[in-house]
Amino acid sequence: MKNLFFLESFITTKIIVFVYWLMLLMSVINGVMIMGYIGGIGGFTTGLFFILLSACLSRVFAEILAVIFRCYEQLKAINENLEKSNQLSTPRD
């Protein structure tokens, strides 16, 4: 709990997953609305195309954000390991 209040750990990765599923849900809802609004075979194909395109773009957006935060976590781990190795190799007075 201390990590959460002092911003030592991120909850953003959990939020990214939630937002991804929310964007997928909105993609389907909007695609179905497009199908109903335009109607016919043109509306169906347009709505289906919208669903597929927005689902792919949502996935790309979520993956980019996840990669950014995972890179930060890995850099933080590397930094901690370097600090530990520097403390071990520093001669003491």
C-alpha positions as CSV (number, residue, x, y, z in Angstrom):
1,M,0.0,0.0,0.0
2,K,2.9,2.3,0.7
3,N,4.1,1.9,-2.9
4,L,0.8,3.1,-4.1
5,F,0.7,6.3,-2.0
6,F,4.3,7.3,-2.6
7,L,4.2,6.6,-6.4
8,E,6.8,3.9,-6.2
9,S,4.7,1.5,-8.3
10,F,2.3,2.2,-11.2
11,I,-1.3,1.1,-11.5
12,T,-1.3,2.4,-15.0
13,T,-0.7,-1.0,-16.6
14,K,-3.9,-2.2,-15.0
15,I,-5.7,0.9,-16.2
16,I,-4.4,0.3,-19.8
17,V,-6.0,-3.2,-19.9
18,F,-9.3,-1.7,-18.6
19,V,-9.2,1.1,-21.2
20,Y,-8.4,-1.4,-24.0
21,W,-11.5,-3.5,-23.2
22,L,-13.6,-0.3,-22.9
23,M,-12.4,0.8,-26.3
24,L,-13.2,-2.6,-27.8
25,L,-16.7,-2.4,-26.4
26,M,-17.2,1.1,-27.8
27,S,-15.9,-0.1,-31.2
28,V,-18.5,-2.8,-31.4
29,I,-21.3,-0.5,-30.2
30,N,-20.3,2.2,-32.7
31,G,-20.0,-0.3,-35.5
32,V,-23.5,-1.7,-34.8
33,M,-24.8,1.9,-34.7
34,I,-23.2,2.6,-38.1
35,M,-24.8,-0.6,-39.5
36,G,-28.2,0.5,-38.2
37,Y,-27.9,4.1,-39.3
38,I,-26.7,3.5,-42.9
39,G,-28.6,0.2,-43.4
40,G,-28.4,-2.3,-46.2
41,I,-25.3,-4.1,-47.3
42,G,-23.3,-0.9,-47.5
43,G,-24.1,-0.2,-43.9
44,F,-23.1,-3.7,-42.8
45,T,-19.8,-3.6,-44.6
46,T,-19.0,0.0,-43.4
47,G,-19.9,-1.0,-39.8
48,L,-17.9,-4.2,-40.0
49,F,-14.9,-2.3,-41.4
50,F,-15.2,0.3,-38.6
51,I,-15.3,-2.4,-36.0
52,L,-12.2,-4.2,-37.4
53,L,-10.2,-1.0,-37.9
54,S,-11.0,0.5,-34.5
55,A,-10.2,-2.8,-32.8
56,C,-6.8,-2.9,-34.4
57,L,-6.1,0.7,-33.6
58,S,-7.2,0.2,-30.0
59,R,-4.8,-2.8,-29.7
60,V,-1.9,-0.8,-31.2
61,F,-2.6,2.1,-28.8
62,A,-2.7,-0.2,-25.8
63,E,0.5,-2.0,-26.8
64,I,2.4,1.2,-27.3
65,L,1.4,2.4,-23.8
66,A,2.2,-1.0,-22.3
67,V,5.7,-1.0,-23.9
68,I,6.5,2.4,-22.6
69,F,5.6,1.5,-19.0
70,R,7.4,-1.9,-19.3
71,C,10.5,-0.1,-20.5
72,Y,10.4,2.1,-17.5
73,E,10.1,-0.9,-15.2
74,Q,13.1,-2.6,-16.8
75,L,15.2,0.6,-16.6
76,K,14.3,0.9,-13.0
77,A,15.4,-2.7,-12.3
78,I,18.7,-2.1,-14.2
79,N,19.3,1.1,-12.2
80,E,18.7,-0.7,-8.9
81,N,21.1,-3.5,-10.0
82,L,23.8,-1.0,-10.9
83,E,23.4,0.8,-7.6
84,K,23.8,-2.5,-5.7
85,S,26.9,-3.4,-7.7
86,N,28.4,0.0,-7.2
87,Q,27.9,-0.3,-3.4
88,L,29.6,-3.6,-3.4
89,S,32.6,-2.5,-5.4
90,T,33.1,0.8,-3.6
91,P,36.1,0.6,-1.2
92,R,35.2,1.5,2.4
93,D,37.4,3.8,4.5
